[in-house]
Amino acid sequence: MTIEVLKSKIHRVTVTGAELDYIGSITIDRTLMDAANIVVGEKVQVVNINNGERLETYVIEGAKNTGEITLNGPAARKVQKGDVIIIISYASMSVEAAKAFRPTLIFPDTATNTLV
């Protein structure tokens, strides 16, 4: 049996853009992706603190050290520039592996989306 557990979390970053005319996804600053152990194409859950919306999408790499957090395509309807969100990824593993697993959690500066 496997269970899904928290793998990575980028806690409280500010949305810098919402691009409706795009295929879909979330663009995340490469520096934040690396720090959170999130890879291109990975499925993530986005939780909007401002309005309670939750959605799932996949990750696109943004430029390093820009603080970019852009929701693209239909997801752009669920956020506004300036909203604060949490980005979460999960992993499937055995119960025994989950007991020893430690997720990667990062807490960027909400004003700049940079690591502190």
C-alpha positions as CSV (number, residue, x, y, z in Angstrom):
1,M,0.0,0.0,0.0
2,T,1.2,3.5,-0.7
3,I,-0.1,6.8,0.7
4,E,0.3,10.4,-0.5
5,V,2.4,12.7,1.8
6,L,3.6,16.2,1.6
7,K,6.7,16.4,-0.5
8,S,7.4,20.1,-0.9
9,K,5.8,23.4,0.1
10,I,6.4,27.0,-0.9
11,H,4.5,28.8,1.9
12,R,3.0,32.2,1.3
13,V,4.3,33.7,-1.9
14,T,2.6,36.6,-3.8
15,V,1.1,36.1,-7.2
16,T,3.0,38.4,-9.7
17,G,0.9,37.7,-12.7
18,A,-2.2,35.9,-14.1
19,E,-2.1,35.2,-17.8
20,L,-5.5,33.9,-19.1
21,D,-4.4,33.5,-22.7
22,Y,-2.0,30.7,-22.1
23,I,-2.2,26.9,-22.3
24,G,-2.2,26.4,-18.5
25,S,0.1,25.9,-15.5
26,I,2.0,27.9,-12.9
27,T,5.3,29.6,-13.6
28,I,7.6,29.6,-10.6
29,D,11.0,31.4,-10.1
30,R,13.7,28.7,-10.7
31,T,15.4,29.6,-7.4
32,L,12.2,28.9,-5.5
33,M,11.7,25.6,-7.4
34,D,15.2,24.4,-6.5
35,A,14.9,25.4,-2.9
36,A,11.6,23.6,-2.6
37,N,12.7,20.5,-4.5
38,I,10.0,21.0,-7.2
39,V,10.7,20.0,-10.8
40,V,9.4,21.2,-14.2
41,G,6.1,19.5,-15.1
42,E,5.4,18.4,-11.5
43,K,1.8,18.4,-10.4
44,V,1.2,21.0,-7.6
45,Q,-1.8,22.1,-5.6
46,V,-2.2,25.9,-5.3
47,V,-4.1,27.3,-2.3
48,N,-5.2,30.9,-2.5
49,I,-5.2,32.5,1.0
50,N,-7.1,35.6,-0.2
51,N,-10.2,33.8,-1.6
52,G,-9.9,30.1,-0.5
53,E,-9.7,28.7,-4.0
54,R,-7.7,25.5,-4.5
55,L,-6.5,24.1,-7.8
56,E,-4.1,21.6,-9.3
57,T,-1.8,22.4,-12.2
58,Y,1.7,21.7,-13.3
59,V,4.9,23.7,-13.0
60,I,6.8,25.7,-15.6
61,E,10.2,27.1,-14.9
62,G,10.5,30.8,-14.5
63,A,13.6,32.9,-14.6
64,K,16.0,32.7,-11.6
65,N,15.8,35.3,-8.8
66,T,12.9,37.2,-10.3
67,G,10.3,36.2,-7.7
68,E,7.9,35.3,-10.5
69,I,4.7,33.4,-9.5
70,T,2.3,33.5,-12.5
71,L,-0.9,31.5,-12.9
72,N,-1.6,30.7,-16.5
73,G,-4.6,29.6,-18.5
74,P,-7.8,28.7,-16.7
75,A,-6.0,28.9,-13.3
76,A,-5.7,32.7,-13.9
77,R,-9.4,33.0,-13.1
78,K,-8.7,31.7,-9.6
79,V,-6.2,34.4,-8.6
80,Q,-5.4,38.0,-8.9
81,K,-2.0,39.7,-9.0
82,G,-1.1,40.4,-5.4
83,D,-2.9,37.4,-3.9
84,V,-0.9,35.3,-1.5
85,I,-0.8,31.6,-2.2
86,I,0.7,28.3,-0.9
87,I,2.2,25.9,-3.5
88,I,2.2,22.2,-2.4
89,S,3.4,19.0,-4.0
90,Y,2.9,15.5,-2.8
91,A,4.6,12.1,-3.2
92,S,3.4,8.5,-3.1
93,M,5.3,6.2,-0.9
94,S,4.9,3.2,1.4
95,V,3.7,3.9,4.9
96,E,7.1,2.8,6.3
97,A,8.9,5.2,3.9
98,A,6.5,8.0,4.9
99,K,7.3,7.6,8.6
100,A,11.0,8.5,7.9
101,F,10.4,11.0,5.1
102,R,11.0,14.7,5.7
103,P,9.4,17.2,3.3
104,T,11.0,20.3,2.0
105,L,9.3,23.4,3.3
106,I,10.4,27.0,2.3
107,F,9.1,30.3,3.6
108,P,10.0,33.1,1.2
109,D,9.6,36.8,1.9
110,T,6.0,37.4,0.9
111,A,6.8,41.0,-0.3
112,T,9.6,39.9,-2.7
113,N,9.1,36.1,-3.2
114,T,12.8,35.7,-2.4
115,L,14.4,33.4,0.1
116,V,15.3,34.8,3.5
